[in-house]
């Protein structure tokens, strides 16, 4: 079945490909001790694999963490389920999620993404909305 083994399989493949090293990770969000970092791998032509990693450096766990994304019409996106929805304290045990993007206008239009993060911290539900436009130019 799909799940953890697929995710790990995908990760070992991307780390062994020398091309993935040429894209530095992108710090998408860093606030309230919560960080979201994208790392990139290119898989043939215009398909980009984004590995999103979520961590929590607070002393208190974060629960109900959800990541939602929207992209322009010229980009196809497939989001795999996250490895969890609770971010453990002190940065231990990150949650990760894989996004597959296909940019039909590669070379003409950049990858753009609107992101909505929802989570509960210290009993307070928070919603953060942001636009990610710092994708590497040649993706």
C-alpha positions in Angstrom: 0.0 0.0 0.0 1.0 3.7 -0.1 2.2 5.5 2.9 5.4 5.7 4.9 7.4 3.3 2.6 6.5 5.3 -0.5 7.5 8.5 1.2 10.8 7.1 2.4 11.4 5.6 -1.1 10.8 9.0 -2.7 13.2 10.6 -0.3 16.1 8.2 -0.8 15.7 8.7 -4.5 15.9 12.4 -4.4 18.9 12.5 -2.1 20.9 10.2 -4.3 20.1 12.4 -7.4 22.8 15.1 -7.7 20.4 17.6 -9.3 18.4 18.0 -6.0 21.4 19.4 -4.2 21.4 22.5 -6.5 18.2 23.9 -4.9 18.6 25.3 -1.4 15.7 24.7 1.0 13.2 27.5 1.2 12.1 28.8 4.6 8.4 29.4 3.9 7.2 30.3 7.4 8.8 30.9 10.7 6.6 32.4 13.5 5.5 31.5 17.0 8.2 28.8 17.1 6.7 27.0 14.1 8.6 26.6 10.9 7.7 25.3 7.5 10.6 24.5 5.1 10.4 23.3 1.5 13.1 21.3 -0.1 13.0 20.5 -3.8 13.8 17.7 -6.2 13.1 17.7 -10.0 11.7 14.6 -11.5 11.9 14.7 -15.3 11.0 17.8 -17.2 8.6 20.1 -15.5 7.6 17.9 -12.5 8.9 19.2 -9.2 8.7 17.3 -5.9 8.4 19.5 -2.8 9.1 18.0 0.5 7.5 20.2 3.2 8.8 19.8 6.7 7.0 21.2 9.8 8.7 21.7 13.2 7.8 23.3 16.5 10.5 24.8 18.7 8.1 25.7 21.6 8.0 23.9 24.9 4.3 23.1 24.2 3.1 20.7 21.5 1.0 22.1 18.6 -2.0 20.1 17.7 -4.4 20.0 14.7 -1.8 21.2 12.3 -3.0 21.4 8.7 -1.3 22.7 5.6 -3.5 23.7 2.7 -2.1 25.1 -0.6 -3.5 26.6 -3.8 -1.7 27.2 -7.0 -2.5 29.0 -10.3 -4.4 27.2 -13.0 -1.2 26.5 -15.1 0.2 24.4 -12.3 -1.0 20.9 -11.4 -0.6 19.9 -7.8 -1.0 16.7 -5.9 -0.6 16.7 -2.1 0.1 13.6 -0.2 -1.2 13.2 3.3 1.1 14.5 6.1 3.0 12.1 8.4 1.0 13.5 11.3 -0.9 16.6 12.6 0.8 17.1 15.9 4.1 19.0 16.1 6.1 17.8 19.1 7.8 20.4 21.3 11.5 21.4 21.2 11.8 20.6 17.5 11.7 16.9 18.1 10.1 14.8 15.4 9.2 16.8 12.4 6.0 16.2 10.4 6.5 16.0 6.6 4.3 16.2 3.6 5.0 15.7 -0.1 3.7 17.9 -2.9 4.0 17.1 -6.6 3.9 20.1 -8.9 3.8 20.2 -12.7 4.3 23.7 -14.2 2.8 23.6 -17.7 4.3 27.1 -18.3 7.8 26.2 -17.1 10.3 28.8 -18.3 7.5 31.3 -18.9 5.7 31.6 -15.6 7.1 30.9 -12.1 5.7 28.6 -9.5 3.5 30.5 -7.1 1.6 29.1 -4.1 -0.9 30.4 -1.6 -0.6 28.6 1.7 -3.0 28.3 4.7 -1.8 26.9 8.0 -4.2 26.0 10.7 -3.1 24.8 14.2 -3.9 24.9 17.9 -1.2 26.3 20.2 -1.8 26.7 24.0 -5.5 26.1 23.4 -5.8 28.9 20.9 -6.6 28.1 17.2 -4.5 30.0 14.8 -4.9 30.5 11.0 -2.0 31.9 9.0 -2.2 32.7 5.3 0.8 33.5 3.2 2.0 33.6 -0.4 5.1 31.6 -1.3 6.9 33.2 -4.3 10.5 32.4 -3.5 10.6 29.1 -5.5 14.0 28.6 -7.4 13.8 30.3 -10.8 14.5 27.3 -12.9 12.0 24.9 -11.4 
